[in-house]
Amino acid sequence: MNKDEEHLIYAITVPLSTSIILANLLIISGILCNRQLHNTPNYFFVSLLVADMCTGVALPFIPLMALNRELSFGSCLAVHIFPNFLFLAFLLNLVMVHYERYICIVEPLHYSNLWMHRSFPLALLLVWAPPLLYASLPAFGWNNWDGPDWNGCCARGPKWTAVSSCSTNVTVCCSYRRVFPNAFLYLEVYGLVLPAILTIAAMTGRVLWITQGQLRDICRLHRSVERGQASDREHRLNLRYARCVVAVSLTFLACWVPYLIYMHVCMALLMSDTKWSSTTHIVLSCTGIGSMAVVPLVLGLANKQYTEPACKLLLKLRDRLRRSEQTSSESAV
C-alpha cells in the first residue's frame, strides 16, 4: 500500500466517519434525555445507533482490507475480523428495528405480546452474537493461511490449521484474500447481506402498501361525509403519503443502491479473479459503506422526539448570543 492510497482513504472516510459518529451521539443523547422514550422499541433503536456508530469508527479500516499490507499475524486477523463483525452487527440490528416496526403496523393487536418485548436481552443477544461468531470463523480455521507468502508460518499445515499453531509475531503479507476464502465471502454476501437488504425492502414496501389501503379507507369516509367532494384534509393526507413515498424511494436510491453496486462489482471481480484499480475500489467501498451507514441517521433525524433536546439546546445558545450582542451594543452606546 502506497502513501497516496492511504491519504485518499483517510481523506474520504475521516470526514464521513466523524459525521456519522457525531450524528449518532446526538440522537442517542436525545433518547436518553427524554424519559418518555425509555421503552423497548427505542432501546432497539439505541442498539442500532451504537452499531452504526461502531461502523463509523471502523469505516476508515474497511477500504484497507482489500490492500496488501505488512502486518503481524494477530493484527492481520483483527483488522479483518473486527470491522466485518461490526458491519454484520449493524445490518442485523437494522433488520431487527425494521421488523419491530413492521409488526407494529401489520399486527397491532399482537404487538404488545411480541417476543422481542418480553425477552429484550435475548433479542440483543441474537443481533450481536451471531455476527461475532460468523466473523470469527477465519480465526478458527476457515481461511487461506496455508499459502507460501506467510514466511513459513502454517505453510505446510492443512487449510483448517488452528490459529494457536502459528506465531503471532511473524510479519505476513496481509490481504482479505488470505483471511477470507471465496466460499466465506459468497456465503456472507448472498446468504446474509443480500437477504437482509431484501427483507428490509420487502417490509418497507409492505408497510407502504398497508398505509395506502388505510389512506383509501379514510378518503372514502371523508367523501361520504362531504357528499362526494374531496376535502382539504384528504388532499393533505394524499400529499403527505406522496412525500413519504418519495422520501423512502430517495433514501433507498441514495443509501442502498451505492452499496449494492459496490457489493456486486466486488463479487463479479472476485469470481473472474481479475485485478482492478485500487482507487476505484477505495471510492466504491467508501461511498457504499458510508451511504449504508446513513440509513439509521435518516430514521433518527426524521423523528422530532429524538432531536428535541438538541433543538432546545441550540435555541438556548441562540438566545444567549442575542442577549450578549444586545448587552455589548448597549454598553457601546
Secondary structure by P-SEA (a helix, b strand, c coil): ccaaaaaaaaaccaaaaaaaaaaaaaaaaaaaaccccccaaaaaaaaaaaaaaaaaaaccccccccccccccaaaaaaacaaaaaaaaaaaaaaaaaaaaaaaacccccccccccccccaaaaaaaaccaaaaaaacccccccccccccccccccccccccccccccccccccccccccccaaaaaaaacccaaaaaaaaaaaaaaaaaaaaaaaaaaaaaaaaaacccccaaaaaaaaaaaaaaaaaaaaaaaccaaaaaaaaaaaaaaaacccccaaaaaaaaaaaaaaaaaaaaaaaaaccccaaaaaaaaaaaaaaaaaaaaaaaaaac
